[in-house]
């Protein structure tokens, strides 16, 4: 792999983590609009990563960053603090985010640019 491609995937993981943190805070604050905003933000990031890198790893990278952060935020702290409540919105955020990440990463591959009229290698 090229270093530039690896850097792009690492950046997508970091941005996916930031979207996960922002989505976790917004989804319960402005229910149901915040939930839709959080899920659409993740779906747009995953689909944009797919098209920017022209590889499925471009969609898996932000979804992986999002999942790591969201799973970390679901754990309760020893003090009893938590980010996610036990409402239906939290479960929709978790399941909808996983669904959006998988859906974007499993769409058909991005079409290649049209072939030129000349044949390569001949």
MDTraj code that builds the backbone (N, CA, C; nanometers):
import mdtraj as md
import numpy as np

residues = "UNK UNK UNK UNK UNK UNK UNK UNK UNK UNK UNK UNK UNK UNK UNK UNK UNK UNK UNK UNK UNK UNK UNK UNK UNK UNK UNK UNK UNK UNK UNK UNK UNK UNK UNK UNK UNK UNK UNK UNK UNK UNK UNK UNK UNK UNK UNK UNK UNK UNK UNK UNK UNK UNK UNK UNK UNK UNK UNK UNK UNK UNK UNK UNK UNK UNK UNK UNK UNK UNK UNK UNK UNK UNK UNK UNK UNK UNK UNK UNK UNK UNK UNK UNK UNK UNK UNK UNK UNK UNK UNK UNK UNK UNK UNK UNK UNK UNK UNK UNK UNK UNK UNK UNK UNK UNK UNK UNK UNK UNK UNK UNK UNK UNK UNK UNK UNK UNK UNK UNK UNK UNK".split()
xyz = np.array([
    [0.0835, -0.1184, 0.0000],
    [0.0000, 0.0000, 0.0000],
    [0.0880, 0.1247, 0.0000],
    [0.0372, 0.2255, -0.0592],
    [0.1084, 0.3516, -0.0604],
    [0.0881, 0.4245, 0.0726],
    [0.1860, 0.5026, 0.1118],
    [0.1715, 0.5777, 0.2373],
    [0.0547, 0.6763, 0.2346],
    [0.0257, 0.7329, 0.1186],
    [-0.0856, 0.8266, 0.1085],
    [-0.2193, 0.7562, 0.1313],
    [-0.2329, 0.6353, 0.0807],
    [-0.3569, 0.5592, 0.1005],
    [-0.3724, 0.5196, 0.2470],
    [-0.2638, 0.4812, 0.3103],
    [-0.2687, 0.4462, 0.4525],
    [-0.3058, 0.5687, 0.5354],
    [-0.2515, 0.6838, 0.4996],
    [-0.2855, 0.8070, 0.5712],
    [-0.4326, 0.8426, 0.5516],
    [-0.4853, 0.8179, 0.4312],
    [-0.6274, 0.8457, 0.4060],
    [-0.7161, 0.7552, 0.4911],
    [-0.6801, 0.6282, 0.5017],
    [-0.7582, 0.5365, 0.5845],
    [-0.7500, 0.5745, 0.7320],
    [-0.6318, 0.6144, 0.7776],
    [-0.6163, 0.6570, 0.9175],
    [-0.6981, 0.7823, 0.9451],
    [-0.6996, 0.8747, 0.8505],
    [-0.7803, 0.9956, 0.8666],
    [-0.9290, 0.9608, 0.8708],
    [-0.9721, 0.8662, 0.7892],
    [-1.1116, 0.8242, 0.7908],
    [-1.1492, 0.7586, 0.9234],
    [-1.0571, 0.6841, 0.9829],
    [-1.0835, 0.6237, 1.1143],
    [-1.1015, 0.7327, 1.2194],
    [-1.0152, 0.8333, 1.2165],
    [-1.0237, 0.9422, 1.3141],
    [-1.1522, 1.0224, 1.2954],
    [-1.1869, 1.0539, 1.1710],
    [-1.3095, 1.1292, 1.1460],
    [-1.4317, 1.0453, 1.1838],
    [-1.4263, 0.9140, 1.1620],
    [-1.5348, 0.8263, 1.2046],
    [-1.5514, 0.8272, 1.3560],
    [-1.4401, 0.8328, 1.4275],
    [-1.4468, 0.8404, 1.5739],
    [-1.5083, 0.9727, 1.6191],
    [-1.4730, 1.0812, 1.5519],
    [-1.5292, 1.2120, 1.5867],
    [-1.6793, 1.2141, 1.5579],
    [-1.7202, 1.1549, 1.4463],
    [-1.8631, 1.1460, 1.4136],
    [-1.9360, 1.0610, 1.5173],
    [-1.8712, 0.9571, 1.5680],
    [-1.9316, 0.8745, 1.6725],
    [-1.9525, 0.9511, 1.8015],
    [-1.8543, 1.0311, 1.8398],
    [-1.8672, 1.1112, 1.9620],
    [-1.9769, 1.2162, 1.9454],
    [-1.9738, 1.2850, 1.8327],
    [-2.0750, 1.3879, 1.8086],
    [-2.2142, 1.3268, 1.7996],
    [-2.2253, 1.2136, 1.7328],
    [-2.3550, 1.1470, 1.7204],
    [-2.4088, 1.0996, 1.8538],
    [-2.3201, 1.0521, 1.9406],
    [-2.3639, 1.0055, 2.0719],
    [-2.4212, 1.1197, 2.1543],
    [-2.3668, 1.2392, 2.1373],
    [-2.4163, 1.3536, 2.2130],
    [-2.5413, 1.4146, 2.1504],
    [-2.5485, 1.4148, 2.0193],
    [-2.6589, 1.4807, 1.9493],
    [-2.7845, 1.3941, 1.9447],
    [-2.7686, 1.2627, 1.9349],
    [-2.8844, 1.1756, 1.9126],
    [-2.9856, 1.1811, 2.0265],
    [-2.9401, 1.2016, 2.1471],
    [-3.0357, 1.2082, 2.2579],
    [-3.0787, 1.3514, 2.2889],
    [-2.9989, 1.4484, 2.2475],
    [-3.0310, 1.5874, 2.2783],
    [-3.1475, 1.6395, 2.1951],
    [-3.1528, 1.6027, 2.0689],
    [-3.2567, 1.6540, 1.9786],
    [-3.3339, 1.5393, 1.9167],
    [-3.3868, 1.4510, 1.9965],
    [-3.4588, 1.3351, 1.9444],
    [-3.5871, 1.3796, 1.8784],
    [-3.6270, 1.3314, 1.7626],
    [-3.5659, 1.2357, 1.6723],
    [-3.4775, 1.2987, 1.5658],
    [-3.4750, 1.4332, 1.5584],
    [-3.3933, 1.4983, 1.4568],
    [-3.2444, 1.4737, 1.4755],
    [-3.1984, 1.4717, 1.5994],
    [-3.0578, 1.4457, 1.6267],
    [-3.0175, 1.3044, 1.5891],
    [-3.1082, 1.2100, 1.6098],
    [-3.0813, 1.0715, 1.5717],
    [-3.0643, 1.0606, 1.4210],
    [-3.1536, 1.1229, 1.3468],
    [-3.1429, 1.1194, 1.2005],
    [-3.0169, 1.1901, 1.1534],
    [-2.9842, 1.3020, 1.2153],
    [-2.8627, 1.3749, 1.1800],
    [-2.7385, 1.2902, 1.2051],
    [-2.7336, 1.2220, 1.3183],
    [-2.6180, 1.1394, 1.3523],
    [-2.6034, 1.0218, 1.2554],
    [-2.7140, 0.9573, 1.2231],
    [-2.7073, 0.8426, 1.1322],
    [-2.6756, 0.8848, 0.9891],
    [-2.7329, 0.9959, 0.9452],
    [-2.7020, 1.0443, 0.8102],
    [-2.5580, 1.0917, 0.7997],
    [-2.5049, 1.1487, 0.9075],
    [-2.3643, 1.1893, 0.9075],
    [-2.2709, 1.0708, 0.8920],
    [-2.2998, 0.9626, 0.9623],
    [-2.2170, 0.8433, 0.9495],
    [-2.2308, 0.7821, 0.8112],
    [-2.3524, 0.7720, 0.7607],
    [-2.3728, 0.7140, 0.6276],
    [-2.3032, 0.7972, 0.5205],
    [-2.3101, 0.9295, 0.5321],
    [-2.2442, 1.0159, 0.4344],
    [-2.0924, 1.0013, 0.4412],
    [-2.0392, 0.9893, 0.5613],
    [-1.8954, 0.9718, 0.5760],
    [-1.8496, 0.8393, 0.5169],
    [-1.9215, 0.7324, 0.5451],
    [-1.8837, 0.6014, 0.4919],
    [-1.8945, 0.5978, 0.3396],
    [-2.0024, 0.6530, 0.2859],
    [-2.0203, 0.6529, 0.1413],
    [-1.9187, 0.7454, 0.0742],
    [-1.8888, 0.8582, 0.1369],
    [-1.7865, 0.9475, 0.0834],
    [-1.6483, 0.8843, 0.0868],
    [-1.6183, 0.8101, 0.1937],
    [-1.4905, 0.7391, 0.2001],
    [-1.4794, 0.6318, 0.0940],
    [-1.5913, 0.5669, 0.0644],
    [-1.5934, 0.4658, -0.0415],
    [-1.5600, 0.5284, -0.1758],
    [-1.6210, 0.6409, -0.2057],
    [-1.5962, 0.7057, -0.3346],
    [-1.4613, 0.7755, -0.3399],
    [-1.4139, 0.8290, -0.2284],
    [-1.2855, 0.8995, -0.2279],
    [-1.1687, 0.8037, -0.2487],
    [-1.1761, 0.6866, -0.1878],
    [-1.0653, 0.5914, -0.1994],
    [-1.0864, 0.4892, -0.3092],
    [-1.2070, 0.4799, -0.3604],
    [-1.2432, 0.3818, -0.4624],
    [-1.2129, 0.2383, -0.4169],
    [-1.2332, 0.2150, -0.2872],
    [-1.2133, 0.0827, -0.2294],
    [-1.3096, 0.0658, -0.1128],
    [-1.3474, -0.0571, -0.0871],
    [-1.4408, -0.0826, 0.0236],
    [-1.3803, -0.0507, 0.1589],
    [-1.2486, -0.0543, 0.1667],
    [-1.1836, -0.0182, 0.2932],
    [-1.2073, 0.1278, 0.3274],
    [-1.2377, 0.2095, 0.2280],
    [-1.2707, 0.3489, 0.2526],
    [-1.4022, 0.3657, 0.3258],
    [-1.4899, 0.2673, 0.3158],
    [-1.6154, 0.2703, 0.3918],
    [-1.6007, 0.1982, 0.5251],
    [-1.5182, 0.0950, 0.5290],
    [-1.4988, 0.0217, 0.6545],
    [-1.4202, 0.1038, 0.7560],
    [-1.3292, 0.1872, 0.7090],
    [-1.2443, 0.2634, 0.8013],
    [-1.3241, 0.3578, 0.8922],
    [-1.4084, 0.4466, 0.8379],
    [-1.4842, 0.5321, 0.9300],
    [-1.5855, 0.4543, 1.0127],
    [-1.6405, 0.3472, 0.9567],
    [-1.7340, 0.2654, 1.0339],
    [-1.6624, 0.1986, 1.1513],
    [-1.5394, 0.1568, 1.1303],
    [-1.4614, 0.0973, 1.2388],
    [-1.4272, 0.1969, 1.3475],
    [-1.3882, 0.3185, 1.3076],
    [-1.3611, 0.4239, 1.4062],
    [-1.4853, 0.4599, 1.4853],
    [-1.5990, 0.4677, 1.4159],
    [-1.7266, 0.4975, 1.4818],
    [-1.7610, 0.3873, 1.5816],
    [-1.7457, 0.2623, 1.5406],
    [-1.7826, 0.1498, 1.6264],
    [-1.6944, 0.1426, 1.7511],
    [-1.5650, 0.1657, 1.7344],
    [-1.4758, 0.1613, 1.8508],
    [-1.5151, 0.2664, 1.9549],
    [-1.5425, 0.3868, 1.9097],
    [-1.5774, 0.4943, 2.0025],
    [-1.7133, 0.4693, 2.0665],
    [-1.8101, 0.4279, 1.9871],
    [-1.9450, 0.4072, 2.0409],
    [-1.9459, 0.2921, 2.1406],
    [-1.8732, 0.1851, 2.1129],
    [-1.8664, 0.0745, 2.2093],
    [-1.7956, 0.1183, 2.3374],
    [-1.6959, 0.2040, 2.3242],
    [-1.6293, 0.2568, 2.4433],
    [-1.7249, 0.3430, 2.5247],
    [-1.8092, 0.4202, 2.4575],
    [-1.9015, 0.5089, 2.5281],
    [-2.0204, 0.4351, 2.5903],
    [-2.0476, 0.3129, 2.5468],
    [-2.1599, 0.2387, 2.6051],
    [-2.1261, 0.1798, 2.7417],
    [-1.9992, 0.1667, 2.7705],
    [-1.9594, 0.1091, 2.8994],
    [-1.9847, 0.2092, 3.0119],
    [-2.0332, 0.1597, 3.1247],
    [-2.0536, 0.2467, 3.2403],
    [-1.9219, 0.2656, 3.3138],
    [-1.9086, 0.3750, 3.3777],
    [-1.7885, 0.4071, 3.4541],
    [-1.8073, 0.3598, 3.5984],
    [-1.6991, 0.3458, 3.6758],
    [-1.7121, 0.3063, 3.8160],
    [-1.7955, 0.4044, 3.8975],
    [-1.7976, 0.5308, 3.8544],
    [-1.8756, 0.6306, 3.9277],
    [-2.0241, 0.6204, 3.8961],
    [-2.0588, 0.5419, 3.7958],
    [-2.1981, 0.5287, 3.7566],
    [-2.2358, 0.6181, 3.6393],
    [-2.1404, 0.6921, 3.5835],
    [-2.1677, 0.7800, 3.4705],
    [-2.1813, 0.6980, 3.3426],
    [-2.2628, 0.7476, 3.2516],
    [-2.2769, 0.6841, 3.1210],
    [-2.3215, 0.7876, 3.0203],
    [-2.2980, 0.7605, 2.8930],
    [-2.3358, 0.8536, 2.7873],
    [-2.4718, 0.8157, 2.7302],
    [-2.4936, 0.6875, 2.7106],
    [-2.6180, 0.6422, 2.6501],
    [-2.7194, 0.6055, 2.7575],
    [-2.8402, 0.6549, 2.7392],
    [-2.9492, 0.6156, 2.8274],
    [-3.0092, 0.4839, 2.7802],
    [-3.1120, 0.4398, 2.8490],
    [-3.1734, 0.3123, 2.8124],
    [-3.2967, 0.3318, 2.7250],
    [-3.3061, 0.4446, 2.6575],
    [-3.4211, 0.4714, 2.5721],
    [-3.4090, 0.4056, 2.4365],
    [-3.5164, 0.4148, 2.3623],
    [-3.5211, 0.3549, 2.2289],
    [-3.4265, 0.4269, 2.1331],
    [-3.4016, 0.5554, 2.1535],
    [-3.3131, 0.6312, 2.0660],
    [-3.1709, 0.5797, 2.0686],
    [-3.1232, 0.5401, 2.1849],
    [-2.9868, 0.4873, 2.1954],
    [-2.9714, 0.3571, 2.1189],
    [-3.0706, 0.2711, 2.1306],
    [-3.0645, 0.1443, 2.0580],
    [-3.0756, 0.1657, 1.9084],
    [-3.1587, 0.2598, 1.8669],
    [-3.1688, 0.2913, 1.7240],
    [-3.0383, 0.3500, 1.6718],
    [-2.9719, 0.4302, 1.7537],
    [-2.8436, 0.4864, 1.7138],
    [-2.7393, 0.3765, 1.6965],
    [-2.7319, 0.2847, 1.7909],
    [-2.6332, 0.1769, 1.7822],
    [-2.6602, 0.0844, 1.6635],
    [-2.7830, 0.0376, 1.6535],
    [-2.8156, -0.0553, 1.5447],
    [-2.8170, 0.0143, 1.4094],
    [-2.8710, 0.1356, 1.4040],
    [-2.8745, 0.2089, 1.2774],
    [-2.7362, 0.2457, 1.2284],
    [-2.6473, 0.2811, 1.3190],
    [-2.5105, 0.3123, 1.2792],
    [-2.4368, 0.1915, 1.2258],
    [-2.4542, 0.0777, 1.2913],
    [-2.3913, -0.0440, 1.2402],
    [-2.4494, -0.0821, 1.1049],
    [-2.5793, -0.0668, 1.0905],
    [-2.6439, -0.0975, 0.9631],
    [-2.5933, -0.0037, 0.8533],
    [-2.5811, 0.1245, 0.8829],
    [-2.5344, 0.2207, 0.7830],
    [-2.3907, 0.1916, 0.7409],
    [-2.3052, 0.1584, 0.8358],
    [-2.1662, 0.1262, 0.8027],
    [-2.1546, 0.0020, 0.7160],
    [-2.2281, -0.1019, 0.7515],
    [-2.2234, -0.2258, 0.6728],
    [-2.2867, -0.2047, 0.5355],
    [-2.3950, -0.1299, 0.5314],
    [-2.4622, -0.1064, 0.4041],
    [-2.3701, -0.0316, 0.3076],
    [-2.3013, 0.0710, 0.3549],
    [-2.2119, 0.1474, 0.2675],
    [-2.0905, 0.0651, 0.2253],
    [-2.0434, -0.0211, 0.3129],
    [-1.9234, -0.0990, 0.2812],
    [-1.9519, -0.2179, 0.1908],
    [-2.0765, -0.2564, 0.1773],
    [-2.1069, -0.3725, 0.0942],
    [-2.1801, -0.3372, -0.0344],
    [-2.1905, -0.2089, -0.0663],
    [-2.2504, -0.1720, -0.1943],
    [-2.1574, -0.2196, -0.3051],
    [-2.2095, -0.2329, -0.4262],
    [-2.1210, -0.2752, -0.5352],
    [-2.0016, -0.1819, -0.5485],
    [-1.8942, -0.2365, -0.5980],
    [-1.7721, -0.1563, -0.6104],
    [-1.7963, -0.0332, -0.6951],
    [-1.7180, 0.0671, -0.6680],
    [-1.7277, 0.1917, -0.7421],
    [-1.6869, 0.1640, -0.8861],
    [-1.7655, 0.2113, -0.9842],
    [-1.7290, 0.1830, -1.1230],
    [-1.5959, 0.2465, -1.1608],
    [-1.5217, 0.1762, -1.2410],
    [-1.3928, 0.2251, -1.2882],
    [-1.4147, 0.3267, -1.3994],
    [-1.3189, 0.4143, -1.4206],
    [-1.3333, 0.5093, -1.5300],
    [-1.3384, 0.4349, -1.6635],
    [-1.4032, 0.4943, -1.7634],
    [-1.4149, 0.4253, -1.8916],
    [-1.2782, 0.3995, -1.9537],
    [-1.2667, 0.2864, -2.0219],
    [-1.1419, 0.2482, -2.0852],
    [-1.1161, 0.3348, -2.2069],
    [-0.9898, 0.3588, -2.2341],
    [-0.9577, 0.4383, -2.3520],
    [-0.9659, 0.3507, -2.4769],
    [-0.9625, 0.4133, -2.5903],
    [-0.9738, 0.3418, -2.7164],
    [-0.8478, 0.2606, -2.7476],
    [-0.7355, 0.3024, -2.6948],
    [-0.6120, 0.2281, -2.7207],
    [-0.5974, 0.1170, -2.6191],
    [-0.5390, 0.0094, -2.6591],
    [-0.5171, -0.1051, -2.5707],
    [-0.3783, -0.0930, -2.5084],
    [-0.3752, -0.1146, -2.3799],
    [-0.2460, -0.1069, -2.3099],
    [-0.1724, -0.2386, -2.3228],
    [-0.0417, -0.2304, -2.3270],
    [0.0389, -0.3507, -2.3317],
    [0.0507, -0.4136, -2.4685],
    [0.0066, -0.3504, -2.5712],
    [0.0170, -0.4062, -2.7070],
    [0.0998, -0.3156, -2.7917],
])
top = md.Topology()
chain = top.add_chain()
for i, resn in enumerate(residues, 1):
    res = top.add_residue(resn, chain, resSeq=i)
    for name in ("N", "CA", "C"):
        top.add_atom(name, md.element.get_by_symbol(name[0]), res)
traj = md.Trajectory(xyz[None], top)
